[in-house]
């Protein structure tokens, strides 16, 4: 008699979900953002968190992070402070100020002073190159442009002193600043000043994109996620057990560890037999609990004294997620050193999940010319994309077959075959030789075309 377990997963309607968005910035900026946000308030609850001084940002996010789903900052400075405080930029975005803010500042100062301004002091979180490019775009010629770049941890008084000293030395006709408190102090000192802040259009555009990202992240988080965990050489372990009881105790310890993992994932555990277990959960939960999965896998490998392969699959449907999990598990088992492999809903493959050497690539390609060459050389799209992703990750222009073998966990002979095939169809070429400090033939250098 065959028994089938059918899992039916239902997603909540996104329209019924109310996202809590914390808006952080100076009171004036927060009010401007909230005014624009009224247009996007369906399913969104924008909560104001104004501050008097920028340094208050750290306290705001640390004390209130549990009460909001996402953070929206008035500019890059509070965003950077929050990112440093939280140790991550996830669930965070800020309002971008473009070149138009700078141009508007010049026009405002010219209008107020009724003369051309060509001696200006500016403080910017951005690079000097960015500012120079912005000025060249509209052919503004500033004979004396005094620039001070800074990071988010700077004391605003240092910026104020920078502008004041130049003004007192009669080197400038005005000042432009990113800090509202510095702007206020400059105005009170009688210095023509402008606060570089985003326009209404820039706020509107950023909020619109931000809201779409929040909604997308909701759908992404609620995608079906499946973890396939296989304790390898299961039959050998069973046969080598001293007594049936030793084997049964081991099975109990394996299941206990997996049930604990399942509890962390708020998921459902299904045993498929012969050492393979499947956990059904959601994408968001699985991605957040990768460290717990890593700990569980290490425990299982030690207890069973064998390797453990893990494949994670995501998808809009249970079938799609399961197919991706199968593909990921198969790829994990093909690797010399087992690690967690993930296949996302868009076909993106992630190897060494949760580790510093995490490698992300796709098994799909759209370039018909490359596809024809790969087909001619009998090279899989996955192999080509994986190699390309490794080069980008490592920042390599040139590479040796030893580099590939070491970083892609394959034999040097296999790496040599792949590179030879790529060269044969003109997707790679020999670019020289690597200088050798020791005796022996120098290694050939290659590069992708």
Phi, psi and omega in degrees: 000123181267138178239135180241138175255122181250125179259126176247116183251126182247132177264143175289150177291130181297330180296336181273353183270131178254111179275134177263117183249117177275122181256118186242134177165183174299152185307316182297318181293318179299319180296321179295317181295317180296325178297318178288322185295342179303330181290337184245028188280357179291114181078005182235133176241102182275118184252121182284136173227074182284153176229161176269318177239145185302327183297344178290345182305316183302313180295321182299310184288323181292324183276338187240003183301326181291345184261354181234158178268326181214160178242138174235122184253152184289343181190180183291334184292304177297329177299313181295321178297315180295318180299317178293323181290320183271342181077012180200156177252007178296143179066023180231146174208160178223160179283126181273133172257123182262188181303330183301330178294322179290315180298319180299323179296316178297315181298320180295318180292321178297318180295315182292324183265351179059035176201161178290140181251119178231013175229101188225142172256135183225135170249137185216142172281345181271178184278160177297324180300318180301316181295314180298318178297320181297318181292321180293332183302322180248020174057037174278126179255109179252112185291326180228096180249113181260113186251135172231114176263154186205166173255175189294341184274001184293148175279123181306333179298327179295323178289319179299314180298323179302312181289317182298316182297317179295320179294314181295331178275006178059036179262347182229158175253355181181171182223148176234131184222153177272345185264123179297324180291323177293319178301313180300317181295322179293317178298316179296333179276001178081021181261129175301116185224158178221136179267116180287104181222155182293151177280171178301321180295319180293321177297314181300314182296315181295316180296320180298312179295320181299315180298320178295322178295320179297315180293321178296318180296328177296311179298322181294315180298325185267005172300154178286135177236137180231129174253125174252121183241123182237116172279109189283160181056043185297318181295320180297320180296318181295319181290329183273358179295139183297318178219162177303331182290321177301317180295317180294321176297320179296316178300320179296319180293322177297312181294323179297316179297320181288327176293321177296319177297317180299322179296319178295327182272355185053045185242191180238136182258133178231127178265122181263352179095159179056037174087005180255132181231146181234133177243126177262128177206204177248157182300313183302315181294316181298315181296325180286333186254026178303318179302323178294320177298316180299317179297318180296317180296318179298321179294315181297317180298321180288316182295317183271351181054050179205177177275153179232121178262142182224129175234133179243133179231141177240151178189163178289333179236163179297323180296313180297317180296319181293319178297319179292324178293320177299316180296319180293318180296317179300319180290324177297321181288338180281344184278145181296318176250117184296138173210173181281127176245138182235135174241119183274173185295335181267009178092358178290134179253135177238121176254158183053048183304132177081001180251163181299325182274019180311130183240127184240127179204176182240153175260014178242152177218144183254342183286110184295326180295316179295319180299320179296317180294320179296319179296318180296321181272002180057044180245133181285149177300322181300315181297315180297314180295323179295317178296315179299318180295321179297316180298319179293318181296318183276348181073027182272137168266316178244155182208162174248166178293333176294321177301314182294314182301317182291314187274341179252010176052056176222167178287153179295328179297319178294320178297319179297320180295316181298313181296320178298318179295320179295319178295323183297329181254017175061038172256353176211163178211156175282126185250002181147200179229149180274129180293138183252132177275341181243175179292160178119167180288135178293147180281142178284143176259141180232162173213149177283147179262000000 
